[in-house]
Structures are given as C-alpha cells and as structure tokens.
C-alpha cells in the first residue's frame, strides 16, 4: 500500500472514527479492527496488549495500522477494544473463497508454475482464520459486556501451520489436479530475503500482468515470513465461550482444493 494512502485511510480514517465516537453520548462499545501485523516485525511471544514501534515494520500498511491502534488506545474516554485479525484464507471450514488476498495470489503463482522461490524460513508460524470465525468473534467482542483492551482474533501457534507445513499441504492438494501434476511443477524452494528480491527484480521487467501483480502483493510481506511470532490469544479464549480452532491442515487443504477447482474464482463448480 502506498504510504500516503495508508496514512489517509488507516490513520486519518481512524482519527475521524474516534472523533465521531466521542460525539455519541450513549456509546457502549468502540471496536477497532486491526491486524496481527500491527505488531510489526516483533518476534517471540506477542501478547494481547499495545506495543511500541521499536521492532520495525515490513511495510507502510503495517505501520499505519500500528499508528491507528495508538489513536484508539489513547482515547481513554472511549470504551474501546482493538481486535487484531489474522490472515483470512477462506470464508469457512469448507475452503470457499470470495475475497482474494496476497495469500491466494502466492498460491496461484505456484499452481501455474510461476513461482520457483518463496521467501521465508520453514519453521515460521503462519496465522490463518476463516471469515466466519473472524466475523463471529468481532460481533461477540464488540458487545458492551466484554472487557475492553486488545484481542487477537487468531489461533495460537499450536493451532497453526508453519511455512513448511503450508507448502506440504498445498503441494499435496495441487498434485491431485491433473494439469498441475502433468506439468511436473516442483515445490518452491525457500529463499532468503535477498535472493527473493533478486527474483522479483529479474522477472518483473519481462513478466505479464498476472505475475507482476502477484509478486507486488507478495513482496511487501516477505519480511514477515522470517519472523517467528508466538501469538497469545488467552484473552480471546476467555471472552469467547465455545472457542474452537479448525484443524489447520484440513482448512488449508480444503481451501487449496477449492482454489484449484475454481481456478481462483474463474470457474463455477458444483457445491
């Protein structure tokens, strides 16, 4: 995201929302949607609390979301809560996808044989949720009876895949598709950040629109794939009665199968 656009949308937009909230005399709850990446490049245990900017950020989007959190957290006169949402990979446990993001675009590159390297460490944990889980959690956490503060709308590390795990599961699902298997497409190699940047620089001038757009989506977040975050979601678990995390491998397998069957939304398939 362009830094100027990130500032206008995420920071100034939040500032205006806070001003509006202050003008509501009977306000019971102010829920601000953020992202787990508002904590930037912070490694190790990441608790459900505010953080400074000392760890740095992978891109302007992350920095702007952090700045927006500071505005909300500084509004002591409001019944605020900051909800940091993990990456949404599917609508629900069936793997159906109606909104595509950098995660889906990266898998598309691999499926079509256009991605030989992936930035990151194999043991880096990846935090995914479904849209259904996120929507339900946000609605319940916004209730006036729920204590304010920061919540991670995410599953913890024990309930999440690593980058290696993602590549294993996605590769197995894609291999079930005849035209993918017939082309002998290999699993992408893990690359350090410098090597991936060289790939982007070398491919972009000659690539078509699909590759250029997909790489542009991946590159800003590449640095996060080297950061081992240990997300704590204890406050979320305590607030959500009946909390349940899906099997991460099963969710990813269903999502990859659906993406391949629909060719990333270009084909209709039977329910």
Steps between C-alpha positions, in 0.01 A plus 500: 500500500623846414615677821285803428192288440569295812524819704175641360295182530632325809622787715289802405196277448542364852548850638165604354331187635631581848369857469160367395496255790568782744191678369277203591374559857356150546792308343538155657789355298758613245660209312799574279596233244874462472740227388745275682766668283443832675757354742751529215809280481480405867612142564439276801191520718256765377245572771157659470617847598626822338858510368742769391657526156849389606484168308447674168253413225507312171305768314299822523175311549624340823634829632172677426300232679731534801453879496124453486518275807685775684217744427238260632702393803558863591127574510457435872152653491368230266399136571748378241627161403758423229438179307810373320383262228723233345514434124161391369554208261146373445138583572454195721633150568388380154778706341268719293662833408321817390770757574857445383815641660879459484474148643279384213705684238818328617337157470377594152857572388611158619205318343576650161872424525605862543657483845828317548601673825308597811647741754511386861609239752332161503427513874332842490144465637217631283176623654182438302131534582176463309275793427224328695715469812619860473150641447357306794788600727476868406126507561537338841801705610322823408231433762491755780530228764842389370801662666690752291861468389683309229389163365667274244233367265734216415598151607819433691813332368396150605191542281687637199717377214858596426615615157637150435166354603316730262721398209453131581121519521455728199735287291308184584168659405629651177653166401147357487422732207587333170636801310716604797641150546562453127721808487730365769496823697735479797454630850650851522835527672526711813716805440653767713369852458783614272455208258128561473556868430737401217227273357247784509743745342592251227150382413292817528630681186406202280194364678137537404237671709415192709856440618571868557187550710553183701864574577403853597259350754757258642808720526374751760428216747807289425686617812224363724575149374831514687344606833393232750208654687350310795150645506327493838119489477416434866270804525313392187451147634372633830252734329364252244304217655533189286819622331614249239786500250467295181764245409745728315611238248140404420400864454794567269438181302135593447596853399765386251262244352235766454744750349623242249149380412374852434833619355496783752140595434504472122298178485170398651497167680222292644443543870 
